[in-house]
Amino acid sequence: MLNSGTEFDLSSGKGSATYVPTDLAAKRAYRDQVLVGRRYTFEDDELPSQDDLEPLLQAAFARLTRKRLEVGFSKHTVTYVACGDDYFARVPMFARVPMNGGELKIQRGGPTEDAEPCVTFATDPRLLARILKGPRFAHWNNAEIGSHIRFDRRPDNFDRALYHCMNFFHA
């Protein structure tokens, strides 16, 4: 076993330092005393309205389409991006993003159980607004790495090319 920043010499069979087990109690204390009080930058943003998001979604779709065509990606899979709620109906709103041509549609409700193959991306609407504004504000890849996106894949197959293309879904 090695700690971060240490090395193992294959010729001598020895590590550069003795392994020190992780102190889980110290990690929990740090989480509970330090991290619990920190907020993400986007949490101070106002919740975007559908009127705020729709032009960003349209511009992002145009950019995604250009990139998708440039790399030759076309799949029957549809991406759904959760984009808040219909205020009056209290129904979740989704951007339906086809990955084989077609048009972006903003719709009430996401995919049904018998829908075509799809991937749903859901994140805080404030973070979504930043992502849609472009990488200077936030990026899909960073949000994914930070576990800020919930994914629902039907069927549950990972398609690297689809996720690569989605990195270009911003204005």
DOMI-505673 format. One line per field, with one value per residue (C-alpha): x, y, z; residue in three letters. Coordinates in Angstrom, 1 decimal. Example, Ala and Ser with C-alpha at 12.3 -4.5 7.8 and 13.67 -1.06 7.14 Angstrom:
2
u	(12.3 / 13.7) .
v	(-4.5 / -1.1) .
w	(7.8 / 7.1) .
code	(ALA / SER) .
# end
This chain:
171
u	(0.0 / 1.2 / 0.1 / -0.3 / 3.1 / 5.1 / 6.8 / 7.5 / 10.9 / 10.3 / 14.0 / 14.4 / 10.8 / 10.5 / 8.3 / 9.7 / 7.8 / 5.8 / 2.1 / 0.0 / -3.7 / -6.3 / -7.7 / -11.4 / -12.3 / -10.2 / -11.9 / -15.3 / -14.4 / -13.2 / -16.4 / -18.6 / -16.7 / -15.2 / -17.0 / -20.5 / -20.4 / -19.1 / -21.5 / -21.0 / -20.7 / -23.8 / -25.9 / -25.8 / -27.3 / -31.0 / -33.1 / -33.3 / -36.7 / -37.7 / -37.4 / -33.8 / -32.9 / -34.7 / -32.4 / -29.3 / -30.7 / -31.3 / -27.8 / -26.3 / -28.2 / -26.9 / -23.3 / -23.9 / -25.3 / -22.3 / -19.9 / -21.9 / -21.8 / -18.1 / -17.2 / -19.7 / -21.8 / -25.4 / -27.3 / -31.0 / -30.3 / -32.0 / -30.6 / -33.1 / -31.8 / -33.9 / -34.4 / -36.6 / -40.3 / -43.3 / -44.2 / -47.9 / -48.3 / -45.5 / -44.3 / -40.7 / -39.5 / -37.0 / -35.1 / -35.3 / -32.0 / -32.0 / -28.5 / -29.4 / -30.8 / -34.2 / -35.0 / -34.6 / -37.9 / -38.7 / -41.4 / -43.2 / -42.0 / -39.1 / -38.9 / -41.7 / -40.9 / -41.3 / -39.3 / -36.5 / -33.0 / -32.2 / -29.9 / -31.3 / -29.0 / -30.3 / -28.6 / -29.3 / -31.0 / -28.6 / -25.6 / -27.3 / -27.6 / -23.9 / -23.1 / -25.3 / -23.6 / -20.3 / -17.1 / -16.0 / -18.9 / -19.1 / -18.7 / -20.5 / -17.3 / -16.4 / -20.0 / -19.9 / -16.6 / -17.9 / -21.0 / -23.4 / -25.2 / -27.7 / -27.8 / -30.5 / -29.6 / -32.1 / -30.7 / -27.9 / -25.1 / -22.3 / -21.6 / -18.4 / -19.1 / -22.4 / -20.8 / -18.0 / -20.6 / -22.5 / -19.4 / -20.2 / -23.8 / -23.3 / -23.8) .
v	(0.0 / 3.5 / 6.9 / 9.8 / 11.3 / 8.1 / 5.7 / 2.0 / 0.8 / -2.4 / -3.3 / -3.1 / -4.1 / -1.2 / 1.9 / 5.3 / 5.7 / 3.6 / 3.4 / 5.4 / 4.4 / 7.1 / 8.7 / 8.5 / 10.3 / 13.3 / 13.3 / 13.2 / 16.0 / 18.1 / 17.4 / 18.2 / 21.3 / 22.9 / 21.7 / 21.8 / 25.6 / 26.1 / 26.9 / 26.4 / 29.6 / 28.9 / 28.5 / 32.3 / 32.8 / 33.5 / 30.6 / 31.0 / 31.1 / 29.2 / 32.5 / 32.7 / 29.2 / 28.8 / 31.0 / 29.4 / 26.0 / 27.0 / 28.4 / 25.3 / 23.0 / 24.8 / 24.5 / 20.8 / 20.1 / 21.6 / 19.6 / 16.4 / 16.8 / 17.7 / 14.5 / 12.4 / 11.4 / 10.3 / 7.9 / 7.2 / 8.0 / 11.2 / 13.3 / 14.9 / 17.9 / 18.7 / 22.5 / 23.4 / 23.3 / 24.7 / 27.2 / 27.0 / 23.3 / 22.2 / 19.8 / 19.2 / 20.7 / 19.0 / 19.9 / 17.0 / 16.9 / 14.5 / 13.1 / 12.2 / 15.4 / 16.9 / 19.9 / 20.8 / 20.6 / 22.1 / 19.9 / 19.1 / 15.8 / 13.6 / 10.3 / 7.8 / 4.2 / 3.1 / 6.0 / 5.6 / 5.0 / 8.1 / 9.7 / 12.2 / 14.8 / 16.6 / 19.3 / 22.4 / 24.9 / 27.6 / 25.4 / 24.5 / 28.2 / 28.6 / 25.6 / 26.7 / 30.2 / 28.5 / 27.1 / 30.4 / 30.0 / 26.2 / 23.1 / 19.7 / 17.8 / 19.5 / 19.2 / 15.5 / 15.0 / 16.9 / 14.6 / 17.5 / 15.7 / 12.9 / 10.5 / 8.1 / 5.9 / 3.7 / 1.2 / 1.6 / 1.7 / 4.3 / 5.9 / 7.9 / 9.7 / 11.0 / 12.5 / 14.0 / 15.7 / 16.9 / 18.8 / 21.2 / 21.7 / 25.4 / 28.8) .
w	(0.0 / -0.8 / 0.4 / -2.0 / -3.0 / -2.2 / -4.6 / -4.9 / -6.3 / -8.3 / -8.2 / -4.5 / -3.6 / -1.2 / -0.8 / -0.3 / 3.0 / 5.4 / 4.7 / 7.0 / 7.1 / 6.4 / 9.5 / 8.8 / 12.0 / 11.0 / 7.5 / 9.1 / 11.4 / 8.5 / 6.6 / 9.6 / 10.8 / 7.7 / 4.5 / 5.9 / 6.0 / 2.4 / -0.4 / -4.1 / -6.1 / -8.1 / -4.9 / -4.6 / -8.1 / -8.6 / -9.9 / -13.7 / -15.3 / -18.4 / -20.2 / -19.1 / -20.0 / -23.4 / -25.5 / -23.8 / -24.6 / -28.2 / -28.6 / -26.9 / -29.2 / -32.3 / -31.0 / -30.1 / -33.5 / -35.2 / -33.1 / -33.5 / -37.3 / -37.2 / -35.4 / -37.3 / -34.2 / -34.8 / -32.5 / -32.0 / -28.3 / -27.1 / -24.3 / -21.9 / -19.8 / -16.8 / -16.8 / -13.8 / -13.3 / -15.1 / -12.3 / -12.6 / -13.3 / -11.0 / -13.7 / -14.4 / -17.7 / -19.9 / -23.0 / -25.4 / -27.3 / -30.3 / -31.1 / -34.7 / -36.1 / -35.4 / -33.3 / -29.7 / -27.8 / -24.4 / -22.9 / -19.7 / -18.3 / -19.2 / -21.0 / -20.5 / -19.6 / -23.2 / -24.6 / -27.1 / -25.8 / -23.7 / -21.1 / -18.7 / -17.2 / -14.1 / -12.0 / -10.0 / -12.4 / -11.3 / -12.2 / -15.5 / -16.3 / -15.8 / -17.8 / -20.7 / -20.6 / -21.5 / -20.0 / -18.6 / -16.1 / -15.6 / -17.7 / -18.0 / -17.5 / -14.2 / -13.0 / -13.7 / -12.0 / -9.0 / -8.8 / -9.5 / -12.3 / -11.8 / -14.8 / -15.8 / -18.8 / -20.6 / -21.3 / -18.8 / -21.4 / -21.2 / -24.6 / -24.5 / -27.7 / -26.5 / -23.4 / -25.4 / -27.6 / -24.6 / -23.4 / -26.3 / -25.2 / -24.2 / -25.8) .
code	(MET / LEU / ASN / SER / GLY / THR / GLU / PHE / ASP / LEU / SER / SER / GLY / LYS / GLY / SER / ALA / THR / TYR / VAL / PRO / THR / ASP / LEU / ALA / ALA / LYS / ARG / ALA / TYR / ARG / ASP / GLN / VAL / LEU / VAL / GLY / ARG / ARG / TYR / THR / PHE / GLU / ASP / ASP / GLU / LEU / PRO / SER / GLN / ASP / ASP / LEU / GLU / PRO / LEU / LEU / GLN / ALA / ALA / PHE / ALA / ARG / LEU / THR / ARG / LYS / ARG / LEU / GLU / VAL / GLY / PHE / SER / LYS / HIS / THR / VAL / THR / TYR / VAL / ALA / CYS / GLY / ASP / ASP / TYR / PHE / ALA / ARG / VAL / PRO / MET / PHE / ALA / ARG / VAL / PRO / MET / ASN / GLY / GLY / GLU / LEU / LYS / ILE / GLN / ARG / GLY / GLY / PRO / THR / GLU / ASP / ALA / GLU / PRO / CYS / VAL / THR / PHE / ALA / THR / ASP / PRO / ARG / LEU / LEU / ALA / ARG / ILE / LEU / LYS / GLY / PRO / ARG / PHE / ALA / HIS / TRP / ASN / ASN / ALA / GLU / ILE / GLY / SER / HIS / ILE / ARG / PHE / ASP / ARG / ARG / PRO / ASP / ASN / PHE / ASP / ARG / ALA / LEU / TYR / HIS / CYS / MET / ASN / PHE / PHE / HIS / ALA) .
# end
